[in-house]
Amino acid sequence: MVPGTPMARRTALAGAALALALAAPVALAQEKPKEHADTPGAAYEPSMNTLGQLKVEIPGRKAGDPVMTPAEYQRANTIYFERCAGCHGVLRKGATGKPLTTDITRDRGYEYLRDFITYGSPAGMPNWGTSGELTEEDVDIMARYLLLDPASPPEFGMPEMRASWKVIVPPDKRPTEKLNDIDIDNLFSVTLRDAGQIALIDGSSYEIKAVIDTGYAVHISRISASGRYLYTIGRDAKVTMIDLWMDPPAPVAEIKVGTEARSVETSKFEGWEDKYAIAGAYWPPQYVIMDGETLEPLKIESTRGMIYDEQTYHPEPRVASIVASHNRPEFVVNVKETGKTLMVDYSDIRNLKVTEIEAERFLHDGGFDSTGRYFLVAANARNKVAVIDTKEDRLVALIDTGGVKPHPGRGANFIHPVYGPVWATSHLGDETVTLIGTDPEGHPDQAWKVVQHLYAMGGGSLFIKTHPNSEHVYVDAPLNPDAEVSGSVAVFRIADMTQEEPEFVVLPIAEWSGIAEGQPRVVQGEFNKAGTEIWFSVWNASDKPSAIVVVDDKTLELKHVIKDPRLITPTGKFNVYNTRSDIY
């Protein structure tokens, strides 16, 4: 553990800048090693209607366009939709990341694009080249690809959804009681990104109970209100419903809701528990309400429409995140490009009622405050957080975070020693951690205001995490181009937040994992049910070893390292109890 001070922080950022200036491109082969050939997931290929795998034609060339062979163009499409579209958009119009439309890319030129892809930036752009994620040839292809007009992907409606829908085990054939000895409440669902799988890991024994094929690059795992079913959604828009009562747990239904997606949820309001499931797509821009037991698609709603402030039409308003209200029979659907939060009333889906709340453009991830009434969602490209009252269905506040590109995940709720209940977000673009007061009754002077800024290791943070039983707040930085920063975690002690600028300690998670190859990135802390330990993914390239590091929350010391050939590119982790109960 290394103390982190303002001087150390600035030194780390200066070091990152120097590394960018001096580094040379590194081309590393991406072929799977022989020892992975027979492991689950090694042969996984995304379904052919994943955007990255579609055989789209090169748009009509213009004078001066770079020459690309059809094979190069398809390779570039695969890389773009698997690595880039989430931030820059399917149509390259930008959101979390900058727009990459040809009026911009052609002005910047090939060499600028090649170098930026290679080295990244401390503001959150990964160093795809120097980290070994892309070869020198891949970087060259991508720089040329961005000088061409974007491809036009196909639509995906009810006929396509119903063709993809499978009920593997009908409800009447499923177990009537739990058949395994797994402590489901303390089970972790771990995304194995490039393997197209999840691993279910016991939170006490650290044993992998099952490895299950899902969609490619699962973005989130969500838990049914009952705690029995686990729903995943891959970036290829495949939703998988897993029965945790089975021995071993296994999928019972699946469906594709588009060709690019991020969000899935089930109904949670009393009396409506798990009646419906909902999934939101990046492409086509839409959401679908499904039967909660079978995933049968029931109703599709497009999100295309007018941007809330400009009142101009947008062809790609992507569904970024969805949560289930605890106060009404509603889903809270956040639409990125139009800046609208949609309160979707599922009490009568044949006569669907949707309340549109004008929030802010580029809505992304967020979470509830500690009471479960207020939903705080980051509009990351506008550096703001919108606060939605799910009891009254209205915008309560729009808060400038004072940082660059807030990216909270679900955020972190804790009791500040001075300001009472707060919710926190870290940022992609700088080292800032912003604390927002969330108690309008007990602390009205601080409610929905920034009460304090903390300063962590540097830009590139994706997740911040704490637990009601923890005395600490953890901040990762996996997208920072500096290997030392991306392989570590900053930890703040809540009691020290009485200071104007609290110091942090640095946990060298990648070093603790014992992995010496590649540039492993440490991402997304997740607590066990008791809040006594926190797990971090050590996310390496798909042809290199990865791991999960378990830290004792009281001592901040290494407790355990989970290594297994099946842990291919682990990223997000979701504890069943904490996810179901909105504990973060």
C-alpha positions in Angstrom: 0.0 0.0 0.0 1.4 3.4 -1.0 0.0 6.7 0.3 -1.4 9.0 -2.4 -0.8 12.7 -1.9 -1.6 15.6 -4.3 2.1 15.7 -5.2 2.2 12.0 -5.9 -1.0 12.4 -8.0 0.5 15.1 -10.1 3.7 13.1 -10.5 1.7 10.1 -11.7 -0.1 12.2 -14.3 3.2 13.8 -15.5 4.6 10.3 -15.7 1.7 9.2 -17.8 2.2 12.2 -20.2 6.0 11.5 -20.4 5.3 7.8 -21.2 2.9 8.9 -24.0 5.6 11.1 -25.4 8.4 8.6 -25.3 6.6 5.3 -25.9 6.9 3.4 -29.2 4.2 1.3 -30.8 4.2 -2.3 -29.6 2.8 -5.0 -31.8 1.8 -8.1 -29.9 0.2 -11.2 -31.5 -3.4 -11.8 -30.5 -3.5 -15.6 -31.3 -4.8 -17.9 -28.5 -2.0 -19.9 -26.9 -2.3 -23.7 -27.2 -3.0 -24.1 -23.4 -6.3 -22.2 -23.9 -7.4 -24.2 -26.9 -9.5 -26.7 -24.9 -10.8 -24.3 -22.2 -14.4 -23.2 -22.1 -14.9 -20.0 -24.1 -11.7 -20.3 -26.2 -13.7 -21.2 -29.3 -16.5 -18.8 -28.6 -17.7 -16.6 -31.5 -20.3 -13.9 -31.3 -23.6 -14.6 -33.2 -23.4 -13.5 -36.8 -25.9 -10.7 -36.2 -23.6 -9.1 -33.8 -22.6 -5.7 -35.3 -19.0 -6.6 -35.2 -19.6 -9.7 -37.4 -22.0 -8.2 -39.9 -20.7 -8.3 -43.5 -21.6 -4.7 -44.3 -20.4 -3.1 -47.5 -17.9 -0.2 -47.6 -19.9 3.0 -48.1 -19.3 4.8 -51.4 -15.8 6.1 -51.6 -15.0 9.7 -52.3 -11.9 11.2 -53.9 -9.0 11.0 -51.5 -10.5 8.2 -49.3 -8.0 5.6 -48.1 -8.0 2.3 -49.9 -9.2 -0.6 -47.8 -9.7 -4.2 -48.9 -13.1 -5.8 -48.0 -11.2 -8.1 -45.5 -9.6 -5.1 -43.8 -12.9 -3.3 -43.7 -14.6 -6.3 -42.0 -11.7 -6.5 -39.5 -12.1 -2.8 -38.7 -15.9 -3.2 -38.3 -15.3 -6.0 -35.8 -12.8 -4.0 -33.8 -14.9 -0.8 -33.9 -18.2 -2.4 -32.7 -16.5 -4.5 -30.0 -14.1 -1.9 -28.7 -15.1 1.6 -29.7 -18.9 1.9 -30.4 -19.8 1.9 -26.7 -18.2 5.3 -26.2 -18.2 6.8 -29.7 -21.6 5.5 -31.0 -22.7 3.1 -33.7 -22.9 6.0 -36.1 -19.8 7.6 -34.7 -21.6 10.7 -33.5 -20.0 10.5 -30.0 -21.3 10.4 -26.4 -18.8 9.4 -23.7 -16.1 9.6 -26.3 -15.7 12.3 -29.0 -17.5 12.2 -32.3 -15.6 10.4 -35.0 -17.5 11.6 -38.0 -15.5 12.2 -41.2 -15.6 16.0 -41.0 -13.5 15.6 -37.8 -11.4 12.6 -38.7 -10.3 13.9 -42.1 -9.4 17.2 -40.6 -7.2 15.5 -38.0 -5.6 13.1 -40.5 -4.3 9.6 -40.6 -1.1 10.1 -38.4 -3.1 11.9 -35.6 -5.6 9.0 -35.5 -2.9 6.3 -35.6 -1.0 7.9 -32.7 -4.1 8.6 -30.6 -5.3 5.0 -31.0 -1.8 3.7 -30.1 -1.1 5.8 -27.1 -4.5 6.8 -25.7 -4.8 9.7 -23.3 -5.1 10.3 -19.5 -8.7 11.6 -20.2 -9.9 8.0 -20.6 -9.0 6.9 -24.1 -7.3 3.5 -23.7 -3.8 3.0 -25.1 -4.9 0.3 -27.5 -1.5 0.0 -29.2 1.0 0.2 -26.4 -1.1 -2.1 -24.2 -1.0 -4.8 -26.8 -4.8 -4.9 -27.2 -4.4 -4.0 -30.9 -1.5 -4.9 -33.1 0.4 -2.2 -35.2 -1.5 -3.5 -38.2 -4.8 -3.2 -36.4 -4.1 0.4 -35.5 -3.2 1.2 -39.1 -6.5 -0.4 -40.3 -8.5 1.6 -37.7 -6.9 4.9 -38.6 -7.8 4.3 -42.2 -11.3 3.1 -41.3 -12.1 6.3 -39.4 -11.5 8.3 -42.6 -14.4 6.5 -44.3 -18.1 7.2 -43.8 -19.7 5.0 -41.1 -21.5 1.8 -42.1 -25.3 1.6 -41.9 -26.3 -1.4 -39.7 -29.7 -3.2 -40.2 -32.8 -2.9 -38.1 -34.0 -5.5 -35.7 -37.7 -5.8 -34.9 -40.3 -8.3 -33.6 -39.8 -11.0 -36.4 -36.0 -11.0 -35.7 -36.5 -11.1 -31.9 -39.0 -13.9 -32.0 -36.7 -15.9 -34.3 -33.9 -15.6 -31.7 -36.1 -16.4 -28.7 -35.6 -19.8 -27.0 -37.3 -21.2 -24.0 -34.7 -23.9 -23.0 -36.5 -25.1 -19.9 -40.2 -24.1 -19.7 -41.4 -22.8 -16.3 -43.4 -25.9 -15.5 -40.3 -28.1 -16.0 -38.1 -26.1 -13.7 -37.2 -27.1 -10.1 -39.8 -26.5 -7.5 -37.1 -26.2 -4.8 -33.4 -25.3 -4.8 -31.4 -28.4 -5.9 -27.8 -27.2 -5.1 -26.0 -26.2 -1.9 -24.8 -22.8 -3.2 -25.2 -19.8 -0.9 -26.9 -17.8 -3.6 -27.0 -14.6 -1.7 -23.2 -14.6 -1.6 -22.7 -15.8 -5.1 -20.8 -13.6 -7.6 -21.6 -13.4 -11.3 -18.3 -12.5 -13.1 -18.2 -11.3 -16.7 -15.7 -13.2 -18.8 -15.7 -10.6 -21.5 -13.9 -12.0 -24.5 -15.0 -15.6 -23.8 -18.7 -14.7 -24.1 -19.4 -16.3 -20.7 -20.0 -15.6 -17.0 -18.4 -17.5 -14.1 -20.5 -18.1 -11.0 -18.1 -17.9 -8.0 -18.9 -18.8 -4.4 -18.2 -15.8 -2.2 -16.9 -17.9 0.7 -14.9 -20.7 -0.8 -13.8 -18.8 -4.0 -14.8 -21.9 -6.0 -16.1 -21.5 -9.5 -19.5 -23.2 -9.4 -20.3 -22.9 -13.1 -19.1 -21.3 -16.3 -22.1 -20.4 -18.5 -22.2 -19.4 -22.2 -23.9 -16.0 -22.6 -23.7 -13.1 -25.0 -20.4 -11.6 -26.0 -18.9 -9.2 -23.4 -21.7 -9.3 -20.8 -22.2 -5.7 -19.7 -24.3 -6.4 -16.6 -25.8 -9.1 -14.5 -29.2 -8.4 -12.9 -31.1 -10.4 -10.3 -34.8 -11.1 -10.1 -36.8 -9.7 -7.2 -37.0 -13.3 -5.9 -33.3 -13.8 -6.1 -33.7 -17.0 -8.0 -33.0 -15.9 -11.6 -30.0 -14.1 -13.0 -30.3 -12.1 -16.2 -27.3 -11.1 -18.3 -27.0 -9.0 -21.4 -24.1 -9.0 -23.8 -22.9 -6.3 -26.0 -24.2 -8.4 -28.8 -27.7 -7.8 -27.3 -28.2 -11.4 -26.2 -30.2 -11.7 -23.0 -29.7 -14.9 -21.0 -31.9 -16.0 -18.1 -30.2 -18.3 -15.7 -31.9 -20.4 -13.0 -29.8 -20.4 -9.9 -31.8 -23.2 -8.3 -30.7 -25.8 -10.8 -27.7 -28.0 -10.2 -25.6 -26.7 -11.6 -27.2 -23.3 -12.5 -28.0 -23.1 -16.2 -29.8 -21.0 -18.8 -33.6 -21.5 -19.1 -34.4 -18.8 -21.7 -32.6 -16.5 -24.1 -33.3 -13.8 -26.7 -31.5 -11.2 -28.8 -33.0 -7.7 -28.6 -30.9 -6.1 -31.3 -27.3 -6.1 -32.4 -25.7 -3.9 -29.7 -27.0 -3.5 -26.2 -26.1 -2.7 -22.5 -29.1 -3.0 -20.1 -31.5 -5.5 -18.7 -33.8 -5.4 -15.6 -36.9 -7.0 -14.1 -39.9 -5.5 -12.4 -39.5 -4.9 -8.7 -42.5 -3.0 -7.4 -44.6 -4.8 -4.8 -47.2 -7.0 -6.5 -45.4 -7.0 -9.8 -42.2 -8.8 -8.8 -40.6 -10.4 -11.9 -43.7 -10.2 -14.0 -41.8 -8.4 -16.7 -38.2 -8.1 -17.9 -36.9 -5.2 -20.0 -33.9 -4.8 -22.2 -32.5 -1.7 -23.9 -30.5 -1.6 -27.1 -27.8 0.6 -28.5 -28.7 -0.6 -32.0 -31.4 -0.3 -33.0 -32.2 2.4 -30.5 -35.1 0.8 -28.7 -36.3 -1.1 -25.6 -38.4 -4.2 -25.4 -40.6 -5.4 -22.5 -40.6 -9.2 -22.1 -42.4 -11.9 -20.1 -40.4 -12.2 -16.9 -40.5 -16.0 -16.8 -39.8 -16.8 -20.4 -38.3 -13.7 -22.1 -41.1 -13.8 -24.7 -41.0 -10.3 -26.4 -44.2 -8.5 -25.8 -43.7 -4.8 -26.8 -40.9 -2.9 -28.6 -40.6 0.9 -28.2 -38.2 3.0 -30.4 -36.3 5.8 -28.7 -35.6 7.7 -31.9 -36.7 11.3 -31.7 -36.0 14.8 -30.7 -33.1 15.9 -28.5 -34.6 17.5 -25.4 -32.9 20.9 -25.6 -32.1 21.5 -29.3 -35.4 20.0 -30.5 -33.6 18.4 -33.4 -34.0 14.8 -34.6 -31.5 12.2 -33.6 -31.3 8.8 -35.4 -29.4 7.0 -32.6 -30.7 7.7 -29.1 -29.2 4.6 -27.3 -30.7 3.1 -24.2 -27.8 3.4 -21.7 -29.2 2.1 -18.4 -32.4 0.8 -16.9 -33.4 0.4 -13.2 -36.7 -0.7 -11.7 -38.5 1.7 -9.5 -39.3 0.6 -5.9 -42.0 3.3 -5.7 -44.2 2.7 -8.7 -44.7 0.0 -11.3 -42.2 1.6 -13.6 -38.9 1.1 -15.3 -36.5 4.1 -15.3 -35.1 4.1 -18.9 -32.2 6.5 -19.6 -31.7 7.5 -23.2 -28.3 8.7 -24.0 -28.4 11.0 -27.0 -31.8 12.7 -26.5 -31.1 13.4 -22.8 -34.4 11.9 -21.6 -35.2 9.7 -18.7 -38.3 7.7 -19.5 -40.5 6.5 -16.7 -42.2 3.5 -18.4 -45.4 2.4 -16.6 -45.7 -1.4 -17.0 -49.0 -1.8 -15.2 -50.8 -1.9 -18.6 -48.3 -2.5 -21.5 -51.1 -2.6 -24.1 -51.8 1.0 -23.3 -48.3 2.0 -22.4 -47.8 5.2 -20.5 -44.4 6.9 -20.5 -43.5 10.0 -18.6 -40.6 11.9 -20.3 -38.3 13.7 -18.0 -35.9 16.2 -19.6 -32.6 15.5 -17.9 -29.4 16.1 -19.8 -27.8 14.7 -22.9 -25.5 11.6 -22.9 -27.1 9.9 -19.9 -25.1 6.8 -18.9 -24.9 4.8 -15.7 -26.2 5.6 -12.2 -27.7 4.3 -9.0 -30.2 5.0 -6.3 -29.5 7.0 -3.2 -29.5 5.0 0.1 -33.3 5.4 0.5 -34.1 3.9 -2.9 -36.2 6.9 -3.8 -33.8 9.1 -5.8 -32.0 7.9 -8.9 -28.7 9.7 -9.8 -27.5 9.2 -13.3 -24.4 10.6 -15.0 -24.7 12.7 -18.2 -21.0 12.1 -18.7 -20.2 14.1 -21.8 -21.9 17.1 -20.1 -20.1 16.6 -16.8 -23.4 16.5 -14.9 -25.5 14.2 -12.7 -29.2 14.3 -13.0 -31.3 13.4 -9.9 -34.7 11.8 -10.6 -37.4 11.4 -7.9 -39.0 8.0 -8.7 -41.8 8.7 -6.2 -43.0 11.9 -7.9 -41.5 11.2 -11.4 -39.7 14.5 -11.8 -36.3 16.0 -12.1 -35.1 17.2 -8.8 -31.7 18.6 -9.7 -29.0 18.8 -12.4 -25.6 19.0 -10.8 -22.3 20.0 -12.3 -19.8 17.5 -10.8 -16.7 19.7 -11.3 -14.9 16.8 -13.0 -14.6 15.5 -16.5 -16.9 12.7 -17.7 -18.5 11.3 -14.5 -18.7 7.5 -14.7 -20.1 6.1 -11.4 -21.3 2.6 -12.3 -24.0 2.5 -9.6 -22.1 5.0 -7.5 -21.3 4.8 -3.8 -23.5 5.7 -0.9 -22.1 6.4 2.6 -22.5 8.6 5.6 -20.0 11.5 5.5 -18.7 12.6 8.9 -19.7 16.2 8.2 -22.4 16.2 5.5 -24.4 13.1 6.3 -25.7 10.8 3.5 -23.8 11.3 0.2 -23.5 9.6 -3.1 -20.2 9.6 -5.0 -19.0 9.3 -8.5 -15.5 9.1 -10.0 -14.6 10.4 -13.5 -13.2 9.1 -16.8 -11.5 12.3 -17.7 -9.6 13.3 -14.5 -8.7 12.3 -11.0 -11.7 14.0 -9.4 -14.2 12.1 -7.1 -17.3 14.1 -6.5 -19.5 13.7 -3.3 -23.2 14.9 -3.6 -25.5 15.3 -0.6 -28.6 13.1 -0.8 -30.6 13.9 2.4 -33.2 16.6 1.7 -34.9 16.0 5.1 -32.0 15.6 7.5 -29.4 17.8 5.7 -31.4 20.2 3.5 -28.6 22.7 3.1 -26.4 20.0 1.4 -29.1 18.2 -0.5 -28.3 17.8 -4.3 -25.2 19.9 -4.0 -21.5 19.0 -4.4 -20.3 18.9 -0.8 -16.7 17.8 -1.4 -14.1 16.8 -4.0 -11.6 14.1 -3.5 -8.6 13.5 -5.7 -7.6 10.0 -6.7 -4.8 8.6 -8.9 -5.8 10.0 -12.3 -8.2 9.8 -15.2 -9.6 6.6 -16.6 -11.8 5.6 -13.7 -14.9 3.4 -14.4 -16.2 2.4 -10.9 -16.3 3.6 -7.4 -17.5 1.3 -4.6 -18.2 1.1 -0.9 -20.6 -0.8 1.4 -22.7 0.1 4.5 -20.3 -2.0 6.6 -17.1 -0.6 5.2 -15.0 2.4 6.4 -13.5 2.9 2.9 -14.3 4.1 -0.6 -12.4 2.4 -3.5 -11.7 4.1 -6.9 -10.3 2.2 -9.9 -8.7 3.7 -13.0 -8.5 0.9 -15.6 -8.5 3.1 -18.7 -5.6 5.2 -17.6 -2.7 4.7 -20.1 -0.1 4.5 -17.3 0.3 0.8 -16.4 1.0 1.5 -12.7 -2.2 3.5 -12.4 -4.4 1.2 -14.3 -3.1 -1.7 -12.3 -3.9 -0.1 -8.9 -6.8 1.1 -6.8 -7.1 4.3 -4.7 -8.7 3.8 -1.2 -10.1 6.7 0.9 -10.9 6.3 4.6 -14.4 7.8 5.2 -13.3 9.1 8.6 -10.5 11.2 6.9 -13.0 13.1 4.8 -13.2 15.8 7.5 -9.9 17.0 6.0 -10.0 19.5 3.1 -8.1 17.2 0.8 -7.9 13.6 2.2 -5.0 11.4 1.2 -5.5 8.0 -0.2 -3.6 4.7 -0.1 -2.8 2.8 -3.3 -3.4 -0.9 -3.4 -1.1 -2.6 -6.1 -3.8 -5.1 -7.1 -2.1 -6.2 -10.4 1.1 -6.7 -8.6 -0.6 -8.7 -5.9 -2.1 -11.0 -8.6 1.3 -12.2 -9.6 0.6 -11.6 -13.3 3.7 -10.3 -15.0 2.6 -10.4 -18.7 0.8 -7.7 -20.6 -0.8 -4.6 -19.1 -3.4 -6.0 -16.7 -6.1 -3.4 -15.8 -7.8 -3.5 -12.4 -11.5 -2.9 -12.7 -14.8 -2.8 -10.7 -14.6 -3.5 -7.1 -17.5 -5.6 -5.7 -18.2 -6.4 -2.0 -19.3 -9.7 -0.6 -22.7 -9.8 1.1 -21.2 -9.1 4.6 -19.1 -6.2 3.4 -16.0 -7.7 4.8 -14.0 -8.1 1.6 -13.9 -6.5 -1.9 -13.1 -8.3 -5.1 -11.2 -6.7 -8.1 -10.9 -8.1 -11.6 -7.4 -8.1 -13.0 -8.4 -7.8 -16.7 -5.6 -8.8 -19.1 -5.6 -9.5 -22.9 -7.6 -12.6 -23.9 -4.4 -14.6 -24.7 -2.8 -13.8 -21.3 -3.6 -14.9 -17.7 -6.1 -12.9 -15.7 -7.2 -13.1 -12.1 -9.5 -11.9 -9.4 -7.9 -10.4 -6.3 -9.8 -10.4 -3.0 -8.9 -7.7 -0.4 -9.7 -7.6 3.3 -11.7 -4.5 3.8 -10.6 -3.9 7.4 -6.9 -4.3 6.9 -6.6 -3.4 3.2 -4.4 -6.4 2.8 -4.4 -9.2 0.2 -6.7 -12.0 1.2 -6.9 -14.3 -1.8 -6.1 -14.6 -5.5 -8.5 -16.5 -7.7 -6.7 -17.9 -10.8 -8.1 -20.4 -13.3 -7.6 -20.9 -17.0 -11.4 -20.3 -17.4 -11.1 -16.8 -16.1 -10.6 -15.2 -19.6 -10.8 -11.4 -19.5 -12.8 -11.0 -16.2 -14.4 -7.6 -15.9 -17.7 -6.8 -14.1 -18.7 -8.7 -10.9 -22.1 -8.7 -9.4 -22.8 -10.1 -5.9 -26.3 -11.5 -5.9 -27.5 -10.0 -2.6 -25.9 -6.6 -3.2 -27.2 -6.3 -6.7 -30.7 -7.4 -5.8 -30.9 -5.0 -2.8 -29.2 -2.0 -4.5 -26.4 -2.0 -2.0 -23.5 0.1 -3.2 
